[in-house]
């Protein structure tokens, strides 16, 4: 059928002279892509399945205007096929160590902050903003859409991602992708799959039961791809159950392209390719940043493999067709990016970043109603984390050189991230923002390096605010969950000196809080982005009512997690010692990471093992109070829960009702799992009835024999809750039996 369509279209094109049949927008993106493939030469096809890494690439024509960025794939101008200009972009258009001098962009808060909003509209707005800036800078591929679940609290990239629950992460990632591609550029979704730690990420084997993988991490990808329809999927560095992710037939051909019928292309992570024939035949469509691999596998070796028939010609054509399908479906083919940079509405984009930060900040504790702070306070002392000049950001490929510059930047002297990461602050001063909201107050700053001096400064203040920080980055995991630089002692000293003390956390994930009982108020601000200082100040003084909910579980101690430290640390330290001893060629020895918790990720692990966290998933306080009433559950093919939500307090605010369903895991254990959520803003005294649809896959089991989701029928407990541990309102839902196949 496809061959006949192509032939007919080509004949029609010949008859019409200059006609281009692939320009017919009434055809599907895949059909149009097939027509383009038929018009391409073999050399053009081979050139489109591998990309260059601009800082290292050689032999690329100057006409391509290849600026330092993540990568570039030359196009085919005679057919209107665009060059692919790629940028890292988890939190905005990245420029990690300022390879492009003077090129700044709007920095969104951490992915965890966006997830903490439980607001798909915020995720979509952030994606749309980042996509608009990428397009204005002439980039047309954003390496965004990180959806890897938080399995371990010390993972160095947790801050980029969207938490521990597959429904929340999938929904938020899908909306962010949708926002990016609304600009007619391509977004990826990444890293496929189980890239759950950074230690040894390029040599480790992640081992997990395949069914458990489908019911957890892969479910997040499935939901994100359904909602966002990204043009490309980026495979991960690590192995999964023995095979490299980028040559994993079970994942790429079996799940992604088979079960999910994904029409777009699979690109490798930079340095993630290990073969030519195995990778191509297993489903990898494009080698990215080939200079970072041990060989240019999809260059001359692929041409020779195709010629010899070891990689079928039909497979090469499929690789190119999939790339072009993503390019066309995103709108990029019909609406190419500009040849030269265009102006950006920086003020409007900064407002998007600030709103995301404000909705994602989580109020963890507010004893005695210390917050919101009174604007009549006379003396306020800020302590630590460079709160006089800015807010912390996470490191690695997601690093945005934000508008306003970097008031503090500390180079790394060792570690896997030292070549492309610096400890960086965005120029959004909490002190400046607090002074603007409390102009009558004397607001001072002390760096916190001396706990005794900080306590002395706090003693006579009306309010003492400690800004605590922990920096995390791609390529390295946190070896401890404790705050660095003696900050625990600092907080203890300040809290002892002033009972009106509070802590603002700027971290990329969970940290230990041994001082929690002695501090009356705690805000989790994550890495709050380039308008984080303003967002924090607005929350502190009540100009914005906190509404964030935890997208991850915060443990009491590290040993509550499935693994109390990164697996493979001993291997890493052995390599470091060898290099320090003079063996510059020493490498980390390969190792395996077992995930026996399976699908019981995050809060389900705590429930399964009977452990009580410090703060549960979904938890967050407000300056007002919400009540739930008249809850009803509806079953059938579209199950849902309806309830009345009332703002019973004196301030306007947003609430996040969460619906948890009982689900049975592979071992027969019944646990609760998030099946739906919504977010709504209410005026004081206002009541609104909401209906929350439930995703049946969250309480189904995946059947490997039929490769379908199976919903067991019958009554099942359902809870309307404020967190994963809340069981205040439980009812019964009569579930209809079903087999859900893609």
Legacy VTK file of the C-alpha trace (Angstrom):
# vtk DataFile Version 3.0
C-alpha trace
ASCII
DATASET POLYDATA
POINTS 742 float
0.000 0.000 0.000
2.790 2.421 0.972
4.816 1.550 -2.151
1.781 2.155 -4.358
1.114 5.495 -2.676
4.729 6.562 -3.120
4.783 5.521 -6.771
1.521 7.300 -7.531
2.650 10.448 -5.789
6.021 10.451 -7.555
4.356 9.956 -10.927
1.957 12.775 -10.145
4.899 14.924 -9.139
6.725 14.164 -12.381
3.681 15.079 -14.409
3.303 18.319 -12.542
6.930 19.316 -13.106
8.135 20.901 -9.867
5.449 19.336 -7.666
6.548 17.963 -4.295
4.116 15.235 -3.262
5.485 15.123 0.296
4.230 18.692 0.750
0.632 17.444 0.720
-0.554 18.120 4.276
-3.620 15.947 3.831
-1.322 12.933 4.107
-0.173 11.611 7.468
3.317 12.571 8.682
4.451 8.974 8.139
3.138 8.943 4.570
4.815 12.251 3.791
8.039 10.989 5.341
7.885 7.884 3.156
7.600 10.035 0.052
10.642 12.036 1.104
12.667 8.894 1.767
11.834 7.656 -1.733
13.204 10.917 -3.155
16.472 10.811 -1.184
19.747 9.398 -2.391
21.509 6.685 -0.401
24.175 9.149 0.720
21.501 11.583 1.911
19.830 8.855 3.923
23.099 7.782 5.522
23.966 11.375 6.407
20.668 11.893 8.285
21.122 9.024 10.750
24.137 10.407 12.603
24.884 13.785 14.129
27.892 15.846 15.078
28.888 17.250 18.474
29.778 20.846 17.540
32.666 21.522 19.943
34.512 18.484 18.552
33.129 18.018 15.042
35.429 18.312 12.049
34.756 18.580 8.338
31.315 20.164 8.628
30.616 22.884 6.025
30.778 26.424 7.401
27.479 27.128 5.659
25.723 25.139 8.383
26.540 27.901 10.900
27.240 25.287 13.559
27.510 27.067 16.887
28.528 25.285 20.108
25.511 23.287 21.234
24.425 19.708 21.867
24.543 18.596 18.248
23.805 19.079 14.592
22.560 16.815 11.786
22.954 18.316 8.294
19.741 18.460 6.265
18.859 18.029 2.595
18.063 21.525 1.283
16.923 20.356 -2.152
14.043 18.463 -0.491
13.340 21.014 2.206
14.637 18.605 4.892
15.952 20.809 7.696
19.266 20.492 9.463
18.599 19.393 13.034
20.050 21.915 15.473
19.932 20.371 18.939
20.096 21.977 22.369
20.061 20.559 25.868
16.955 21.850 27.510
15.582 20.158 30.612
15.034 23.501 32.360
15.337 25.974 29.500
17.749 26.435 26.586
21.029 25.287 28.105
24.491 26.802 27.751
26.329 24.895 30.450
29.791 26.438 30.733
28.971 29.388 28.510
30.275 27.862 25.307
28.174 30.502 23.541
29.520 33.647 25.162
26.822 36.069 26.243
23.946 33.801 25.199
21.468 33.670 28.066
18.007 32.166 28.405
15.139 31.908 30.882
15.841 29.319 33.587
12.875 27.326 34.828
12.908 25.893 38.342
13.925 22.265 38.828
11.735 19.595 37.308
10.849 18.508 40.834
9.456 21.992 41.454
7.283 21.759 38.353
6.123 18.306 39.443
5.370 19.658 42.922
2.827 22.026 41.400
0.701 19.004 40.366
-0.398 21.401 37.628
-0.195 20.138 34.027
-0.821 23.684 32.779
2.361 24.887 34.485
4.348 22.073 32.872
2.918 22.922 29.461
3.610 26.657 29.917
7.215 25.932 30.866
7.671 23.725 27.821
6.091 26.332 25.552
8.373 29.013 26.955
11.539 26.925 26.508
10.446 25.908 23.009
9.802 29.508 22.023
13.269 30.557 23.173
14.874 27.614 21.387
13.143 28.536 18.148
14.128 32.181 18.537
17.753 31.047 18.954
17.405 28.897 15.770
17.414 25.528 17.576
14.788 23.039 16.460
15.418 19.960 18.654
15.114 20.250 22.429
16.615 17.400 24.424
13.923 17.781 27.073
11.186 15.533 28.481
13.066 13.815 31.319
10.700 11.299 32.929
12.974 8.872 34.811
11.418 7.992 38.163
13.046 8.836 41.488
13.992 5.411 42.790
16.853 6.557 45.025
17.023 9.860 46.921
20.681 10.513 46.068
20.400 10.356 42.257
22.276 13.354 40.864
19.629 14.061 38.222
16.533 13.729 40.402
16.154 17.508 40.269
15.692 17.423 36.470
12.962 14.811 36.577
9.380 14.724 37.792
9.277 12.569 40.885
8.618 9.000 41.917
5.098 8.312 40.666
4.535 7.175 37.058
1.170 8.901 36.677
2.373 12.268 37.939
5.667 12.087 36.051
4.033 10.903 32.827
1.309 13.546 32.851
3.693 16.400 33.633
6.310 15.273 31.104
3.676 14.836 28.435
2.365 18.351 28.959
5.875 19.850 28.933
6.592 18.042 25.647
3.301 19.295 24.225
4.341 22.828 25.181
7.731 22.520 23.486
6.270 21.149 20.254
3.595 23.871 20.128
6.460 25.961 18.705
6.848 23.610 15.704
10.077 22.121 16.956
10.863 18.608 18.186
11.030 17.517 21.813
12.494 14.271 23.013
11.400 12.148 25.934
14.293 10.607 27.890
16.192 8.559 29.103
14.714 5.287 27.867
15.004 3.478 30.233
15.821 2.985 33.919
18.563 5.633 34.067
17.975 5.817 37.814
21.453 6.755 39.045
24.491 8.635 37.752
27.301 6.645 39.394
28.627 4.374 36.659
25.749 5.289 34.366
27.724 4.405 31.242
28.732 0.938 32.380
26.065 -0.330 34.805
23.432 -2.974 34.160
20.019 -2.062 35.626
18.269 -5.329 36.457
14.554 -5.520 37.125
11.617 -7.821 36.507
10.222 -6.842 33.066
6.628 -6.743 34.316
7.591 -4.489 37.223
9.390 -2.232 34.754
6.225 -1.959 32.641
4.190 -1.061 35.735
6.549 1.693 36.902
9.202 3.477 34.842
7.858 2.391 31.460
4.341 3.409 32.455
5.645 6.946 32.998
7.110 6.899 29.476
3.910 5.428 28.049
1.766 8.190 29.535
4.233 10.929 28.537
4.352 9.684 24.932
0.555 9.408 24.732
0.013 12.950 25.990
2.978 14.752 24.474
3.565 12.813 21.235
7.269 13.709 21.144
9.056 13.505 17.826
11.923 11.539 19.337
12.788 9.205 22.198
16.317 9.323 23.614
17.678 5.999 24.825
19.791 5.856 27.989
23.452 5.120 28.715
22.962 2.119 30.962
22.146 -1.472 30.197
18.710 -2.854 31.070
18.631 -6.541 31.911
21.900 -7.197 30.133
21.578 -5.148 26.930
22.585 -1.546 26.360
19.514 0.684 26.269
20.432 1.962 22.808
20.624 -1.543 21.383
17.938 -3.162 23.503
15.577 -4.996 21.167
13.078 -5.749 23.937
12.744 -2.057 24.806
13.040 -0.402 21.398
11.418 -2.835 18.983
9.356 -4.760 21.514
7.832 -2.108 23.779
8.304 1.269 22.112
7.774 0.543 18.436
5.792 -2.660 18.870
3.414 -2.435 21.815
3.109 1.351 21.740
3.280 1.727 17.947
5.518 4.763 18.427
5.987 6.388 14.980
8.936 8.708 15.698
12.641 8.044 16.006
15.026 6.816 18.677
18.149 8.927 19.091
21.047 7.877 21.280
22.286 9.740 24.282
25.645 11.355 23.611
28.227 8.590 23.998
25.568 5.895 24.362
26.220 3.824 21.196
28.274 0.616 21.278
27.725 -1.061 17.914
26.524 -0.622 14.360
24.556 -3.650 13.274
23.149 -4.674 16.652
22.082 -1.119 17.482
20.475 -0.456 14.097
18.640 -3.779 13.971
17.511 -3.437 17.609
15.763 -0.141 16.884
18.238 2.743 17.257
17.534 5.224 14.442
20.155 7.915 14.946
23.598 8.182 16.522
23.856 11.502 18.349
26.999 13.465 19.098
29.032 10.726 17.466
32.387 12.198 18.503
31.625 11.147 22.094
31.259 7.489 21.093
34.194 5.118 20.686
33.494 5.039 16.938
31.264 6.689 14.349
29.078 3.595 14.199
26.390 5.050 11.930
28.859 6.595 9.474
30.959 4.431 7.139
30.370 1.202 9.159
26.604 1.521 8.686
26.996 2.194 4.956
29.075 -0.961 4.631
26.633 -3.004 6.755
23.713 -1.935 4.567
25.637 -2.694 1.379
26.461 -6.166 2.698
22.888 -6.777 3.841
23.764 -7.125 7.526
21.482 -4.141 8.100
18.614 -4.376 5.592
18.034 -1.464 3.220
14.462 -1.424 4.490
15.794 -0.819 7.994
17.850 2.184 6.863
14.800 3.562 5.067
12.755 3.028 8.219
15.350 4.904 10.286
15.154 7.924 8.012
11.375 7.727 7.686
11.001 7.767 11.460
13.248 10.808 11.806
11.281 12.632 9.138
7.984 11.561 10.720
9.027 13.309 13.940
10.199 16.361 12.032
6.931 16.595 10.089
4.533 15.772 12.944
6.074 18.492 15.119
5.417 21.090 12.420
9.117 21.739 11.853
9.179 20.643 8.218
6.378 23.006 7.191
7.485 25.833 9.484
11.301 25.823 9.609
13.134 27.695 12.342
14.523 31.120 11.401
17.980 31.419 9.890
18.945 34.140 12.346
18.068 34.701 16.025
14.934 36.670 16.825
13.929 38.812 19.836
12.550 37.102 22.952
9.970 38.504 25.358
12.171 37.998 28.419
9.773 39.653 30.858
6.886 37.379 29.904
9.121 34.324 30.055
10.489 35.299 33.466
6.903 35.453 34.706
6.392 31.842 33.550
9.462 30.757 35.508
8.332 32.634 38.597
4.819 31.184 38.519
6.256 27.682 38.209
8.479 28.299 41.232
5.633 29.747 43.297
3.334 26.822 42.577
6.092 24.281 43.236
7.397 25.538 46.586
6.222 23.185 49.332
5.427 24.344 52.857
6.586 21.403 54.975
6.074 22.829 58.451
4.439 25.924 59.934
4.282 25.526 63.692
2.492 28.308 65.515
1.554 30.018 62.259
4.969 31.639 61.882
4.270 31.972 58.178
3.238 34.099 56.434
5.697 36.581 57.867
4.428 39.923 59.062
5.547 42.796 56.865
5.823 44.858 60.041
8.941 42.983 61.136
11.763 45.406 61.966
14.876 43.198 61.849
15.249 40.193 59.515
18.494 38.292 59.137
19.142 35.976 56.185
21.763 33.296 56.661
23.621 31.156 54.133
23.424 29.909 50.530
24.400 33.295 49.034
20.838 34.495 49.666
22.108 38.048 49.335
22.706 37.617 45.607
20.867 34.621 44.186
19.429 31.111 44.267
21.134 27.794 43.552
20.675 25.779 40.354
21.459 22.173 39.527
24.400 21.208 37.344
25.059 19.343 34.130
23.515 19.411 30.688
20.404 21.167 32.034
22.384 24.230 33.194
20.879 27.435 31.816
22.966 30.611 31.649
20.082 32.662 32.937
19.100 36.196 32.119
20.809 38.421 34.669
23.977 36.361 34.889
25.558 34.133 37.525
26.567 36.065 40.666
28.313 33.002 42.092
29.987 30.277 40.064
32.366 27.716 41.527
34.420 25.476 39.187
34.750 21.789 39.998
38.250 20.428 40.528
37.396 16.723 40.367
34.621 14.284 39.544
32.831 13.103 36.415
30.978 16.411 36.016
34.019 18.679 36.211
34.327 19.085 32.433
30.830 20.474 31.870
29.399 21.661 35.200
29.977 24.445 37.689
28.191 25.164 40.957
26.059 28.069 39.772
23.612 30.546 41.280
20.981 32.463 39.325
20.892 36.223 39.903
17.592 36.334 41.795
18.366 37.730 45.234
16.044 36.626 48.064
17.390 39.515 50.132
16.485 42.069 47.455
13.014 40.551 47.049
12.391 40.501 50.812
13.493 44.114 51.123
11.025 45.044 48.395
8.138 43.407 50.295
9.190 44.713 53.722
10.727 48.121 52.954
10.524 49.271 56.571
12.605 46.348 57.836
16.348 46.170 58.345
17.285 43.098 56.277
20.835 41.851 56.679
22.823 38.864 55.421
25.486 36.663 56.982
27.134 33.814 55.085
26.639 31.153 57.763
30.167 29.787 57.639
30.471 30.361 61.419
27.460 28.931 63.327
28.298 30.958 66.424
28.406 34.221 64.475
25.149 33.331 62.732
23.488 32.600 66.088
24.672 35.934 67.440
23.231 37.739 64.406
19.950 35.848 64.705
19.513 36.399 68.443
18.289 39.984 68.238
16.351 39.652 64.978
12.578 39.502 64.721
13.020 36.735 62.146
15.931 34.499 61.208
15.808 32.706 57.869
18.411 30.038 57.128
18.823 29.223 53.445
20.147 25.663 53.340
21.553 24.166 50.153
22.816 20.996 48.553
24.127 21.061 44.990
23.538 18.098 42.699
24.525 17.474 39.126
24.365 15.144 36.191
27.210 12.561 36.112
27.571 12.424 39.905
25.353 11.205 42.722
25.164 12.651 46.215
27.239 10.318 48.379
25.334 11.471 51.450
21.908 12.977 52.102
23.329 15.227 54.821
23.559 18.943 54.097
27.168 19.921 53.268
29.462 22.427 54.979
28.268 21.931 58.566
24.820 23.348 57.779
23.052 21.086 60.279
25.086 22.661 63.072
24.337 26.097 61.630
20.575 25.475 61.695
20.726 24.049 65.222
22.638 27.108 66.463
20.282 29.605 64.829
17.175 27.771 66.059
18.547 27.744 69.607
19.258 31.488 69.429
15.901 32.566 67.973
12.597 30.735 68.296
11.293 32.639 65.269
13.608 30.830 62.863
12.744 29.104 59.639
14.603 27.107 56.982
14.337 27.490 53.224
15.726 24.418 51.433
17.389 24.805 48.039
18.205 21.210 47.128
17.854 18.825 44.208
16.098 16.148 46.199
15.707 14.791 49.738
18.122 15.811 52.481
18.237 14.736 56.096
16.702 17.129 58.640
17.936 16.165 62.122
16.927 19.656 63.294
13.299 19.458 62.123
11.789 19.306 65.629
13.542 22.528 66.674
12.618 24.672 63.672
9.036 25.992 63.571
8.784 26.491 59.799
10.360 24.877 56.729
9.902 25.671 53.031
11.185 23.389 50.278
12.079 25.645 47.356
14.045 23.044 45.312
16.194 24.854 42.718
13.710 27.664 42.102
14.987 29.090 38.802
15.876 32.569 37.690
13.017 34.245 39.565
13.360 32.050 42.635
14.222 34.898 44.981
10.987 36.697 44.163
8.980 33.469 44.421
10.405 32.631 47.848
9.725 36.134 49.141
6.132 36.061 47.884
5.512 32.767 49.674
7.187 33.903 52.895
5.067 37.049 53.173
1.821 35.535 51.947
1.523 37.423 48.689
1.293 33.908 47.254
-0.331 31.092 49.212
1.877 27.943 49.123
0.279 25.100 47.175
3.114 22.749 46.239
2.867 19.039 47.075
5.838 16.698 47.405
6.486 14.703 44.200
8.916 12.510 46.145
9.049 10.970 49.600
11.368 12.644 52.116
13.028 10.009 54.348
13.928 10.232 58.009
17.245 8.500 57.325
19.135 7.190 54.303
18.591 3.564 55.304
14.851 3.914 54.702
15.465 3.905 50.943
15.795 0.618 48.998
19.523 1.355 48.639
21.127 3.580 51.298
23.908 4.787 48.979
24.723 4.713 45.259
25.565 1.220 44.077
29.039 1.136 42.536
30.636 3.781 44.746
33.407 1.350 45.653
34.138 0.835 41.943
34.184 4.583 41.364
36.488 5.261 44.302
38.859 2.486 43.174
39.139 4.143 39.765
39.765 7.542 41.361
42.523 6.124 43.550
44.146 4.480 40.547
44.115 7.743 38.618
45.536 9.661 41.545
48.311 7.083 41.704
49.198 7.848 38.091
47.110 5.407 36.047
45.382 7.903 33.786
43.714 5.118 31.805
41.961 3.569 34.816
38.245 2.943 34.294
35.385 2.131 36.609
34.681 -1.588 36.685
31.225 -2.590 35.354
28.598 -3.545 37.941
24.910 -4.337 38.238
22.166 -2.505 40.099
19.288 -4.711 41.177
15.832 -3.220 41.714
14.043 -5.803 43.866
11.403 -3.245 44.848
10.119 -3.607 41.286
7.071 -1.459 40.694
6.873 -0.438 44.366
8.724 2.828 43.841
8.810 5.661 46.359
5.802 5.828 48.635
4.793 2.263 47.724
8.177 1.046 48.977
7.546 2.760 52.308
4.112 1.195 52.567
5.397 -2.243 51.565
8.166 -2.185 54.173
6.136 -0.487 56.908
8.463 2.515 57.096
7.250 5.964 58.106
8.854 8.793 56.118
9.623 12.241 57.414
7.174 13.702 54.872
5.122 11.565 52.442
4.600 11.903 48.721
1.783 14.349 47.953
2.183 16.264 51.227
2.124 20.056 51.482
0.619 22.746 53.694
-1.266 25.943 52.909
-2.100 29.215 54.642
-5.751 28.272 54.343
-7.732 25.078 55.032
-9.595 22.828 52.598
-12.310 20.292 53.336
-13.721 17.430 51.254
-17.317 16.214 51.271
-19.934 14.269 49.305
-17.422 12.036 47.556
-18.801 9.514 45.069
-17.049 6.937 42.895
-18.046 5.820 39.408
-16.764 2.648 37.749
-17.060 1.316 34.214
-14.664 1.998 31.364
-14.045 5.583 32.517
-13.784 5.368 36.328
-13.735 8.610 38.270
-14.230 10.123 41.699
-16.277 13.269 42.313
-16.193 15.401 45.449
-16.952 18.835 46.847
-13.858 20.855 47.750
-14.337 23.821 50.074
-11.889 26.529 51.060
-12.785 26.764 54.734
-10.155 29.402 55.533
-9.755 33.138 55.194
-7.309 33.231 52.245
-7.624 32.296 48.596
-5.544 29.256 47.760
-5.031 26.210 45.573
-5.639 22.618 46.629
-4.570 19.296 45.121
-7.068 16.486 45.827
-5.376 13.132 45.180
-7.108 9.816 44.482
-5.366 6.594 45.528
-6.552 3.134 44.525
-5.644 -0.211 45.979
-3.476 -2.260 43.640
-1.996 -5.747 43.953
1.676 -6.172 43.048
3.413 -9.206 41.560
3.864 -10.780 44.983
0.193 -10.435 45.891
0.804 -7.456 48.207
-1.954 -4.851 48.181
-0.670 -1.272 48.184
-2.161 2.130 47.436
-1.260 3.904 44.227
-2.005 7.353 42.814
-4.721 6.917 40.165
-5.741 10.527 39.591
-5.304 14.097 40.803
-6.497 17.593 40.070
-5.656 21.109 41.127
-8.090 23.962 41.726
-7.979 27.473 43.162
-10.769 28.614 45.494
-11.712 31.904 47.117
-12.391 31.939 50.877
-15.626 30.085 51.557
-15.974 28.851 47.980
-17.077 25.279 47.255
-16.615 23.570 43.917
-17.478 20.073 42.804
-14.728 18.374 40.850
-14.520 15.075 39.023
-11.155 13.317 38.893
-10.738 10.707 36.111
-8.736 7.618 37.082
-6.143 5.977 34.846
-6.941 2.264 34.951
-3.339 1.254 34.275
-2.395 2.555 37.703
-4.386 -0.203 39.371
-4.106 -2.851 36.632
-1.509 -5.584 36.154
0.528 -5.963 32.991
0.151 -9.420 31.427
3.397 -10.356 29.599
1.755 -13.244 27.758
-0.764 -11.034 25.937
1.223 -7.780 26.333
-1.867 -6.052 27.678
-3.039 -4.372 30.877
-5.524 -6.495 32.781
-7.964 -4.870 35.187
-9.453 -7.292 37.677
-13.132 -6.565 38.192
-14.903 -6.176 41.497
-15.026 -3.821 44.471
-11.858 -1.955 45.342
-11.011 0.589 47.999
-10.372 4.143 46.843
-9.187 7.069 48.977
-9.633 10.794 48.521
-6.440 12.054 50.109
-4.027 14.904 50.749
-0.960 12.657 50.554
0.050 9.052 49.972
-0.455 8.225 53.664
-3.813 9.987 54.135
-6.791 7.639 54.529
-9.303 10.105 55.968
-11.913 9.531 53.248
-12.145 5.958 51.920
-14.941 4.479 49.810
-15.510 1.532 47.500
-15.357 1.617 43.721
-16.859 -1.219 41.697
-14.224 -1.785 39.012
-15.279 -3.223 35.650
-13.016 -6.018 34.378
-11.068 -5.021 31.289
-8.133 -5.849 29.048
-6.430 -2.679 27.869
-4.355 -3.070 24.739
-2.644 -0.359 22.744
LINES 1 743
742 0 1 2 3 4 5 6 7 8 9 10 11 12 13 14 15 16 17 18 19 20 21 22 23 24 25 26 27 28 29 30 31 32 33 34 35 36 37 38 39 40 41 42 43 44 45 46 47 48 49 50 51 52 53 54 55 56 57 58 59 60 61 62 63 64 65 66 67 68 69 70 71 72 73 74 75 76 77 78 79 80 81 82 83 84 85 86 87 88 89 90 91 92 93 94 95 96 97 98 99 100 101 102 103 104 105 106 107 108 109 110 111 112 113 114 115 116 117 118 119 120 121 122 123 124 125 126 127 128 129 130 131 132 133 134 135 136 137 138 139 140 141 142 143 144 145 146 147 148 149 150 151 152 153 154 155 156 157 158 159 160 161 162 163 164 165 166 167 168 169 170 171 172 173 174 175 176 177 178 179 180 181 182 183 184 185 186 187 188 189 190 191 192 193 194 195 196 197 198 199 200 201 202 203 204 205 206 207 208 209 210 211 212 213 214 215 216 217 218 219 220 221 222 223 224 225 226 227 228 229 230 231 232 233 234 235 236 237 238 239 240 241 242 243 244 245 246 247 248 249 250 251 252 253 254 255 256 257 258 259 260 261 262 263 264 265 266 267 268 269 270 271 272 273 274 275 276 277 278 279 280 281 282 283 284 285 286 287 288 289 290 291 292 293 294 295 296 297 298 299 300 301 302 303 304 305 306 307 308 309 310 311 312 313 314 315 316 317 318 319 320 321 322 323 324 325 326 327 328 329 330 331 332 333 334 335 336 337 338 339 340 341 342 343 344 345 346 347 348 349 350 351 352 353 354 355 356 357 358 359 360 361 362 363 364 365 366 367 368 369 370 371 372 373 374 375 376 377 378 379 380 381 382 383 384 385 386 387 388 389 390 391 392 393 394 395 396 397 398 399 400 401 402 403 404 405 406 407 408 409 410 411 412 413 414 415 416 417 418 419 420 421 422 423 424 425 426 427 428 429 430 431 432 433 434 435 436 437 438 439 440 441 442 443 444 445 446 447 448 449 450 451 452 453 454 455 456 457 458 459 460 461 462 463 464 465 466 467 468 469 470 471 472 473 474 475 476 477 478 479 480 481 482 483 484 485 486 487 488 489 490 491 492 493 494 495 496 497 498 499 500 501 502 503 504 505 506 507 508 509 510 511 512 513 514 515 516 517 518 519 520 521 522 523 524 525 526 527 528 529 530 531 532 533 534 535 536 537 538 539 540 541 542 543 544 545 546 547 548 549 550 551 552 553 554 555 556 557 558 559 560 561 562 563 564 565 566 567 568 569 570 571 572 573 574 575 576 577 578 579 580 581 582 583 584 585 586 587 588 589 590 591 592 593 594 595 596 597 598 599 600 601 602 603 604 605 606 607 608 609 610 611 612 613 614 615 616 617 618 619 620 621 622 623 624 625 626 627 628 629 630 631 632 633 634 635 636 637 638 639 640 641 642 643 644 645 646 647 648 649 650 651 652 653 654 655 656 657 658 659 660 661 662 663 664 665 666 667 668 669 670 671 672 673 674 675 676 677 678 679 680 681 682 683 684 685 686 687 688 689 690 691 692 693 694 695 696 697 698 699 700 701 702 703 704 705 706 707 708 709 710 711 712 713 714 715 716 717 718 719 720 721 722 723 724 725 726 727 728 729 730 731 732 733 734 735 736 737 738 739 740 741
